[in-house]
Amino acid sequence: MTWLAPITLRRPEVMLEPLSQTHHDGLAEAVRDGELWKLWYTVIPSPERMRTEIERRLALQSQGVMLPFAVIDPATCQAVGMTTYLNIDSQNRRVEIGATWYRLSVQRTAVNTACKLLLLAHAFDTLACIAVEFRTHIANAQSRRAIERLGAKHDGILRNHMFMPDGSLRDTCVYSIVAAEWPVVNDRLRNLLGDR
């Protein structure tokens, strides 16, 4: 994976470190805040499955189809969630930002905005991506609102897109930001974070 290699990304609000098993204990504790694995419309590992989930993401990283990060609170140096580049298409310079979750106590704070700014800036400014995609369950209203607040455009719905762990079918909402939209999105996110 030479085009998209592990990297640490930093802002005052948050740090994104390449995911490793050293993050296990912090992530297992973070997911307990809000019992996030019980949310029916998303797939978040339980504390008992955290090690397996880290292994799964690292295996996909070794195959060149995912680049996972631990989301770190710089004030405490503790993991507060995960986020990922996935569906990596190096030939067409496209990535998806997803498989993201945060402990309940940092939801609706600057953490998500800062994470997305870091990931989008790296994708557009360093990797020269032509587009960055976001996907979420049609029923995940909180995630859809957060994606729309970033400035992503709704591309459509993939109906009966995938099976959820409980066997139900998920309709997936697809959003994207294209390179021509990035300067405006960048300014908007920086303003939200008080950079300007």
Contacts in CASP RR format, 6 or more apart in sequence:
PFRMAT RR
TARGET T0000
AUTHOR 0000-0000-0000
METHOD contacts of the structure
MODEL  1
MTWLAPITLRRPEVMLEPLSQTHHDGLAEAVRDGELWKLWYTVIPSPERM
RTEIERRLALQSQGVMLPFAVIDPATCQAVGMTTYLNIDSQNRRVEIGAT
WYRLSVQRTAVNTACKLLLLAHAFDTLACIAVEFRTHIANAQSRRAIERL
GAKHDGILRNHMFMPDGSLRDTCVYSIVAAEWPVVNDRLRNLLGDR
1 61 0 8 1.000
1 64 0 8 1.000
1 67 0 8 1.000
1 88 0 8 1.000
1 90 0 8 1.000
3 88 0 8 1.000
3 90 0 8 1.000
3 93 0 8 1.000
3 127 0 8 1.000
4 64 0 8 1.000
4 67 0 8 1.000
4 85 0 8 1.000
4 88 0 8 1.000
4 90 0 8 1.000
4 95 0 8 1.000
4 127 0 8 1.000
5 67 0 8 1.000
6 18 0 8 1.000
6 61 0 8 1.000
6 67 0 8 1.000
7 18 0 8 1.000
7 122 0 8 1.000
8 15 0 8 1.000
8 16 0 8 1.000
8 17 0 8 1.000
8 18 0 8 1.000
9 15 0 8 1.000
9 16 0 8 1.000
9 69 0 8 1.000
9 118 0 8 1.000
9 119 0 8 1.000
9 122 0 8 1.000
10 16 0 8 1.000
10 74 0 8 1.000
10 118 0 8 1.000
11 114 0 8 1.000
11 117 0 8 1.000
11 118 0 8 1.000
11 193 0 8 1.000
12 74 0 8 1.000
13 74 0 8 1.000
13 109 0 8 1.000
13 110 0 8 1.000
13 111 0 8 1.000
13 113 0 8 1.000
13 114 0 8 1.000
13 193 0 8 1.000
14 71 0 8 1.000
14 72 0 8 1.000
14 73 0 8 1.000
14 74 0 8 1.000
14 110 0 8 1.000
14 111 0 8 1.000
14 114 0 8 1.000
14 115 0 8 1.000
14 118 0 8 1.000
15 71 0 8 1.000
15 72 0 8 1.000
15 73 0 8 1.000
15 74 0 8 1.000
16 69 0 8 1.000
16 70 0 8 1.000
16 71 0 8 1.000
16 72 0 8 1.000
16 83 0 8 1.000
16 115 0 8 1.000
16 118 0 8 1.000
16 119 0 8 1.000
17 23 0 8 1.000
17 69 0 8 1.000
17 70 0 8 1.000
17 72 0 8 1.000
18 67 0 8 1.000
18 68 0 8 1.000
18 69 0 8 1.000
18 70 0 8 1.000
19 54 0 8 1.000
19 57 0 8 1.000
19 58 0 8 1.000
19 61 0 8 1.000
19 68 0 8 1.000
19 69 0 8 1.000
19 70 0 8 1.000
19 82 0 8 1.000
20 54 0 8 1.000
20 58 0 8 1.000
20 70 0 8 1.000
21 51 0 8 1.000
21 54 0 8 1.000
21 55 0 8 1.000
23 54 0 8 1.000
23 70 0 8 1.000
23 79 0 8 1.000
24 50 0 8 1.000
24 51 0 8 1.000
24 54 0 8 1.000
26 78 0 8 1.000
26 79 0 8 1.000
27 50 0 8 1.000
27 54 0 8 1.000
27 70 0 8 1.000
27 79 0 8 1.000
27 81 0 8 1.000
27 82 0 8 1.000
28 47 0 8 1.000
28 50 0 8 1.000
29 47 0 8 1.000
29 78 0 8 1.000
29 79 0 8 1.000
30 78 0 8 1.000
30 79 0 8 1.000
30 80 0 8 1.000
30 81 0 8 1.000
30 102 0 8 1.000
30 103 0 8 1.000
31 37 0 8 1.000
31 44 0 8 1.000
31 45 0 8 1.000
31 46 0 8 1.000
31 47 0 8 1.000
31 50 0 8 1.000
31 81 0 8 1.000
31 101 0 8 1.000
31 103 0 8 1.000
32 47 0 8 1.000
33 103 0 8 1.000
33 104 0 8 1.000
33 105 0 8 1.000
34 103 0 8 1.000
34 104 0 8 1.000
36 42 0 8 1.000
36 44 0 8 1.000
36 101 0 8 1.000
36 103 0 8 1.000
36 104 0 8 1.000
37 44 0 8 1.000
37 45 0 8 1.000
37 46 0 8 1.000
37 47 0 8 1.000
37 49 0 8 1.000
40 164 0 8 1.000
40 166 0 8 1.000
41 137 0 8 1.000
41 139 0 8 1.000
41 140 0 8 1.000
41 164 0 8 1.000
41 170 0 8 1.000
42 101 0 8 1.000
42 136 0 8 1.000
42 137 0 8 1.000
42 140 0 8 1.000
42 143 0 8 1.000
43 164 0 8 1.000
43 165 0 8 1.000
44 101 0 8 1.000
45 52 0 8 1.000
45 53 0 8 1.000
54 68 0 8 1.000
57 66 0 8 1.000
57 68 0 8 1.000
57 82 0 8 1.000
57 84 0 8 1.000
57 99 0 8 1.000
58 68 0 8 1.000
60 66 0 8 1.000
60 68 0 8 1.000
60 86 0 8 1.000
61 67 0 8 1.000
61 68 0 8 1.000
64 88 0 8 1.000
65 86 0 8 1.000
65 87 0 8 1.000
65 88 0 8 1.000
66 84 0 8 1.000
66 85 0 8 1.000
66 86 0 8 1.000
66 88 0 8 1.000
66 99 0 8 1.000
67 84 0 8 1.000
67 85 0 8 1.000
67 86 0 8 1.000
67 88 0 8 1.000
68 82 0 8 1.000
68 83 0 8 1.000
68 84 0 8 1.000
68 85 0 8 1.000
68 99 0 8 1.000
69 82 0 8 1.000
69 83 0 8 1.000
69 84 0 8 1.000
70 79 0 8 1.000
70 81 0 8 1.000
70 82 0 8 1.000
71 79 0 8 1.000
71 80 0 8 1.000
71 81 0 8 1.000
71 82 0 8 1.000
71 83 0 8 1.000
71 102 0 8 1.000
71 111 0 8 1.000
71 115 0 8 1.000
72 78 0 8 1.000
72 79 0 8 1.000
72 80 0 8 1.000
73 79 0 8 1.000
73 80 0 8 1.000
73 106 0 8 1.000
73 111 0 8 1.000
80 102 0 8 1.000
80 103 0 8 1.000
80 105 0 8 1.000
80 106 0 8 1.000
80 111 0 8 1.000
81 100 0 8 1.000
81 101 0 8 1.000
81 102 0 8 1.000
81 103 0 8 1.000
82 99 0 8 1.000
82 100 0 8 1.000
82 101 0 8 1.000
83 97 0 8 1.000
83 98 0 8 1.000
83 99 0 8 1.000
83 100 0 8 1.000
83 115 0 8 1.000
83 119 0 8 1.000
84 97 0 8 1.000
84 98 0 8 1.000
84 99 0 8 1.000
84 100 0 8 1.000
85 95 0 8 1.000
85 96 0 8 1.000
85 97 0 8 1.000
85 98 0 8 1.000
85 119 0 8 1.000
85 123 0 8 1.000
86 95 0 8 1.000
86 96 0 8 1.000
86 97 0 8 1.000
86 98 0 8 1.000
86 99 0 8 1.000
87 94 0 8 1.000
87 95 0 8 1.000
87 96 0 8 1.000
87 133 0 8 1.000
88 94 0 8 1.000
88 95 0 8 1.000
89 95 0 8 1.000
92 130 0 8 1.000
93 127 0 8 1.000
93 128 0 8 1.000
93 129 0 8 1.000
93 130 0 8 1.000
94 129 0 8 1.000
94 130 0 8 1.000
94 131 0 8 1.000
94 132 0 8 1.000
94 133 0 8 1.000
95 123 0 8 1.000
95 127 0 8 1.000
95 129 0 8 1.000
95 132 0 8 1.000
95 133 0 8 1.000
96 132 0 8 1.000
96 133 0 8 1.000
96 134 0 8 1.000
96 135 0 8 1.000
97 116 0 8 1.000
97 119 0 8 1.000
97 120 0 8 1.000
97 123 0 8 1.000
97 132 0 8 1.000
97 133 0 8 1.000
97 134 0 8 1.000
98 134 0 8 1.000
98 135 0 8 1.000
100 112 0 8 1.000
100 115 0 8 1.000
102 111 0 8 1.000
102 112 0 8 1.000
107 142 0 8 1.000
110 192 0 8 1.000
110 193 0 8 1.000
112 146 0 8 1.000
113 149 0 8 1.000
113 150 0 8 1.000
113 189 0 8 1.000
113 192 0 8 1.000
113 193 0 8 1.000
114 193 0 8 1.000
116 150 0 8 1.000
116 189 0 8 1.000
117 186 0 8 1.000
117 189 0 8 1.000
117 190 0 8 1.000
117 193 0 8 1.000
119 132 0 8 1.000
120 132 0 8 1.000
120 150 0 8 1.000
120 177 0 8 1.000
120 182 0 8 1.000
120 185 0 8 1.000
120 186 0 8 1.000
120 189 0 8 1.000
121 186 0 8 1.000
123 129 0 8 1.000
123 132 0 8 1.000
124 132 0 8 1.000
124 179 0 8 1.000
124 182 0 8 1.000
124 186 0 8 1.000
128 179 0 8 1.000
129 179 0 8 1.000
130 178 0 8 1.000
130 179 0 8 1.000
131 176 0 8 1.000
131 177 0 8 1.000
131 178 0 8 1.000
131 179 0 8 1.000
132 176 0 8 1.000
132 177 0 8 1.000
133 155 0 8 1.000
133 174 0 8 1.000
133 175 0 8 1.000
133 176 0 8 1.000
134 147 0 8 1.000
134 150 0 8 1.000
134 152 0 8 1.000
134 174 0 8 1.000
134 175 0 8 1.000
134 176 0 8 1.000
135 158 0 8 1.000
135 172 0 8 1.000
135 173 0 8 1.000
135 174 0 8 1.000
135 175 0 8 1.000
136 143 0 8 1.000
136 144 0 8 1.000
136 147 0 8 1.000
136 172 0 8 1.000
136 173 0 8 1.000
136 175 0 8 1.000
137 143 0 8 1.000
137 170 0 8 1.000
137 171 0 8 1.000
137 172 0 8 1.000
137 173 0 8 1.000
138 144 0 8 1.000
138 157 0 8 1.000
138 170 0 8 1.000
138 171 0 8 1.000
138 172 0 8 1.000
138 173 0 8 1.000
144 173 0 8 1.000
147 175 0 8 1.000
148 154 0 8 1.000
148 175 0 8 1.000
150 177 0 8 1.000
150 185 0 8 1.000
150 189 0 8 1.000
151 177 0 8 1.000
151 181 0 8 1.000
151 185 0 8 1.000
151 188 0 8 1.000
152 175 0 8 1.000
152 176 0 8 1.000
152 177 0 8 1.000
152 185 0 8 1.000
153 175 0 8 1.000
153 176 0 8 1.000
153 177 0 8 1.000
153 181 0 8 1.000
154 173 0 8 1.000
154 174 0 8 1.000
154 175 0 8 1.000
155 174 0 8 1.000
155 175 0 8 1.000
155 176 0 8 1.000
156 173 0 8 1.000
156 174 0 8 1.000
157 171 0 8 1.000
157 172 0 8 1.000
157 173 0 8 1.000
157 174 0 8 1.000
158 171 0 8 1.000
158 172 0 8 1.000
158 174 0 8 1.000
159 171 0 8 1.000
160 169 0 8 1.000
160 170 0 8 1.000
160 171 0 8 1.000
161 169 0 8 1.000
161 170 0 8 1.000
161 171 0 8 1.000
161 172 0 8 1.000
162 169 0 8 1.000
162 170 0 8 1.000
162 172 0 8 1.000
163 169 0 8 1.000
163 170 0 8 1.000
164 170 0 8 1.000
177 185 0 8 1.000
187 196 0 8 1.000
190 196 0 8 1.000
END
